Structures are given as C-alpha cells and as structure tokens.
Amino acid sequence: MADTPLITRPEGLYCPAGDFYIDPLRPVARALVTHGHADHARAGHGAVLATAQTLDIMALRYGEGFCQTRQVAEGRMRIGDSTVSFHPAGHVLGSAQIKVKSAGPSVVVTGDYARTPNPACAPWEAVPCDIFVTEATFALPVFRHPDPALEIGKLLASVAAFPDRAHLVGAYALGKAQRVIMLLRQAGYDAPIYIHGALQKLCDYHLSQGVPLGELRPATVARGNKGDFAGTIIIAPPSAFAATWAQRFPDPVICFASGWMMVRARARQRGVELPLVISDHVDWPELTATITELNPAETWVTHGREDAILRWCAMQGRAAKPLRLVGYEDEPE
C-alpha cells in the first residue's frame, strides 16, 4: 500500500511523519510502547510514550531512570505530522494497541493482544483501520485454546485429589501470574495463594490498581517445615523451577500456565505434570475472526508464525505481508 505511515528499520517499526518508533528493538530517541513485557518495552530510550500503567511497570522493572523523559498517552495526540491514540489490547495490565494516522492510510499496531476476557486487565477493543499489524504467536490452525475456567478447574481438581502435595504453577511475572490468581478467585478459591518473591512487586502494583488478587503470602519455607505447604497453590516464574527453590516443597505437582502447553513435547521438556493451557494471546480462530471483523485493506504480520496466516489471507483474497522483525519472543520470565 502506497504512502504507508510506518516503515521497517533495523530498530523496528518507524513513523517518518512523527519521527518515532513503536516497540523499538534497541534504544531510540522517541519510542511508543504497547506494553511492559521486555521484548516490547526496553530501557534506554530518550522519550517514551505509553499508558500510565505501562510506564509504571517499566519503572518497576528497570528503575525510575529507564528513559530520559516519559509521557502518559491520553486521547488523540499529535506527534509531528501524525496523530496517535492508544486502545486496550486485553493482553496484560496497561497493554495497548497504537493507532497511527498521518497523510496516508491509518495503521493499528497491536503489540500483543488477546480477545478472551482477562480479569486482570482491560478488555480488547476493536479499532477500525486501513492496515492491521498483528502478532502471530499462535498463528497455526492447531492452536485452539480452551476456556481458561476449565483449565483452572483441572488445577483445583488436582489440589483436591492430592491434599498432601503442593501445586507449583509456573506463570510469567507480568500478566500471567495475576491472571491465574484472578481465575482462581473467580472459581471460588478463597484460600491464601503463595507467590515467589519475583512476583511480589508486580502483584502489589496490580493490587494498587484495583485488581482484587485476594490474600497473597510469600512462598518462604523454614528449614524442616515443608509440610506447611501441603495442599497449597504456589505461583512462581518458570525459571524458578530449575533452581533448588522448587525442592523446598512437599512432592510438588509441577504445573505451567501457557498457550504452549497444547504442545505435549514442550510440557515434557519442562517436566510439567499438569499443563494448563491458559494464553494471553489470540489463538487461530480469534486471529482469523479479528482480521475478518476489522476487514483492513492490508494485514501486516509480525513476531510469530507468519506463513500460515499469510496463506489464509491469500485464500481469503486479503492483502497481507510479513514484517520479519527479529527480536519479539515469548514473554520474559
């Protein structure tokens, strides 16, 4: 499409009319950031424009000096010869899609997004556009994620079946951990939930933003008191399971909450006894439904499995192209 307001550079997606980048892969003078995961929100930029919650999260993760200046995205904003606005993405707390309009067609950059309701953040919003820039994390027809409430039901059934064992749930520190906690609360689980120390700051921040996580306690084991955690649910970043920390608990049931748990080989590689298919990204039906509903003139595909969705677009008579940006991966632990 001619006169597109965004182009690709080694640093990432660039808007010449506004002289800014969206989720740049390296430090730049001016960055617009969709959300706080480290593969999208990096430290070292001159100026950062993002939602208030994303700016707070970046400060928690990188320190107050993560950039030279910061600005909260509010309403429609003029930057150079372009207009930008931020809209909820449904991915994690503070996540946003960014709409850019200059002289040519309008573009919506989704960052990462999810359409299944997430009780830990604002829901996804449909934003009309001429060019839709979508992630493709789970862009294969095999990925059809189940109802997360059913996955939480499996966890609670296992807790009831094995009252002498602790259940250790691997969940990324930003977003997934808080979503699992909220899903447990919605399922009626009122007992204290124990969390690894790496989750404390972000859980405290969610509480400050009105996300009702309930009673959380530190997963600290005194010597000789392993039995204190029998029958409990403990949430930790997946990286903690490879450390001696996980050995502190009584014959733990190892769980992992991720859309990748649909792939049995991944569960086996991680030593997961109870895989929980809970994803914060669109699956194949949601991805194709989103493109159909928005009906953009062109779809750009990035950070994920591009080939299948490009072929689907071609079969539907839809214009699409891969951006082939390198550097966007899974959420960091």
URJO-V464651 format. One record per run of one state. SS is the DSSP state (helix for helix, strand for strand, loop for the rest). FROM is the first residue (numbers start at 1). LEN is the number of residues. If there is no record, write none. Layout:
ss=SS from=FROM len=LEN
ss=SS from=FROM len=LEN
This chain:
ss=loop from=1 len=6
ss=strand from=7 len=3
ss=loop from=10 len=2
ss=strand from=12 len=4
ss=loop from=16 len=4
ss=strand from=20 len=3
ss=loop from=23 len=7
ss=strand from=30 len=3
ss=loop from=33 len=12
ss=strand from=45 len=6
ss=loop from=51 len=1
ss=helix from=52 len=11
ss=loop from=63 len=4
ss=strand from=67 len=6
ss=loop from=73 len=4
ss=strand from=77 len=3
ss=loop from=80 len=2
ss=strand from=82 len=7
ss=loop from=89 len=7
ss=strand from=96 len=6
ss=loop from=102 len=5
ss=strand from=107 len=3
ss=loop from=110 len=21
ss=strand from=131 len=6
ss=loop from=137 len=11
ss=helix from=148 len=14
ss=loop from=162 len=5
ss=strand from=167 len=4
ss=loop from=171 len=5
ss=helix from=176 len=11
ss=loop from=187 len=6
ss=strand from=193 len=3
ss=loop from=196 len=1
ss=helix from=197 len=12
ss=loop from=209 len=7
ss=strand from=216 len=3
ss=loop from=219 len=7
ss=helix from=226 len=4
ss=loop from=230 len=3
ss=strand from=233 len=4
ss=loop from=237 len=1
ss=helix from=238 len=5
ss=loop from=243 len=1
ss=helix from=244 len=5
ss=loop from=249 len=4
ss=strand from=253 len=5
ss=loop from=258 len=1
ss=helix from=259 len=4
ss=loop from=263 len=1
ss=helix from=264 len=6
ss=loop from=270 len=4
ss=strand from=274 len=3
ss=loop from=277 len=7
ss=helix from=284 len=11
ss=loop from=295 len=3
ss=strand from=298 len=7
ss=loop from=305 len=1
ss=helix from=306 len=10
ss=loop from=316 len=3
ss=strand from=319 len=4
ss=loop from=323 len=11
